[in-house]
Amino acid sequence: MHEDEFSCGQPALLYKAELKAFEGLVVEPVLVSQSVWDNGVNRIEPASEGVTTARNVFDQIRISVLQPKIKLIEDKIKE
């Protein structure tokens, strides 16, 4: 059995945002949790204070709704 050579112990940062498909909506996700590699198992836990420079990789993260496809949204509501 070979260990994953790229498993370096660095956490993946997980962000969260509430989205609704309204044209013009802009949201900024917030950092909420991180992955932690623990003896071959990847766990998800709240973002720790130990996350330092990785918090600042991006100056800003924004998600924008430009043109929602109304028909698809209406079809889902009817289901």
C-alpha positions in Angstrom: 0.0 0.0 0.0 1.4 3.4 -0.9 0.6 6.7 0.8 -0.8 9.6 -1.2 2.4 11.5 -2.1 0.4 14.8 -2.2 -1.1 14.5 1.2 0.8 17.3 2.8 -1.6 18.0 5.8 -2.7 21.4 4.5 -6.4 22.0 5.2 -8.9 22.8 2.5 -10.9 25.9 3.5 -14.7 25.7 3.2 -16.8 28.8 2.7 -20.5 29.3 3.0 -23.1 31.7 1.5 -26.8 31.8 1.3 -27.9 32.1 -2.4 -31.2 33.0 -4.0 -31.5 33.3 -7.8 -32.4 37.0 -7.9 -30.8 39.1 -10.6 -28.3 41.5 -9.2 -27.8 39.6 -6.0 -24.2 39.7 -4.8 -23.0 37.7 -1.8 -19.7 37.3 -0.1 -19.0 33.8 1.3 -17.5 33.5 4.7 -15.0 31.0 6.0 -16.7 28.5 8.2 -14.7 25.3 8.3 -11.7 23.4 7.2 -10.7 19.8 6.3 -8.2 18.0 8.5 -6.2 15.0 7.4 -6.2 12.6 10.3 -4.5 9.1 9.9 -6.0 8.6 6.4 -9.4 10.1 7.1 -10.4 13.6 6.0 -12.5 15.3 8.7 -14.4 18.6 8.5 -14.3 20.9 11.5 -14.8 24.6 12.3 -12.0 26.8 10.9 -9.4 27.2 13.6 -7.3 30.1 14.6 -4.3 28.2 13.2 -5.5 29.1 9.7 -3.4 32.2 9.1 -2.0 33.2 5.7 -4.5 31.0 3.8 -7.3 33.3 5.1 -5.8 36.0 2.9 -5.1 34.2 -0.4 -8.0 36.1 -2.0 -8.7 39.8 -1.3 -12.4 39.2 -2.0 -14.7 36.3 -3.0 -18.0 37.4 -4.5 -20.8 35.4 -6.2 -23.1 37.3 -8.5 -26.4 36.3 -10.0 -26.4 37.8 -13.5 -29.3 36.2 -15.4 -31.3 33.6 -13.6 -33.2 31.1 -15.8 -36.7 31.8 -14.5 -38.3 28.9 -16.3 -36.0 26.4 -14.6 -36.7 28.0 -11.2 -40.5 28.0 -11.7 -40.4 24.3 -12.8 -38.6 23.3 -9.6 -41.1 25.2 -7.5 -44.0 23.3 -9.1 -42.3 19.9 -8.2 
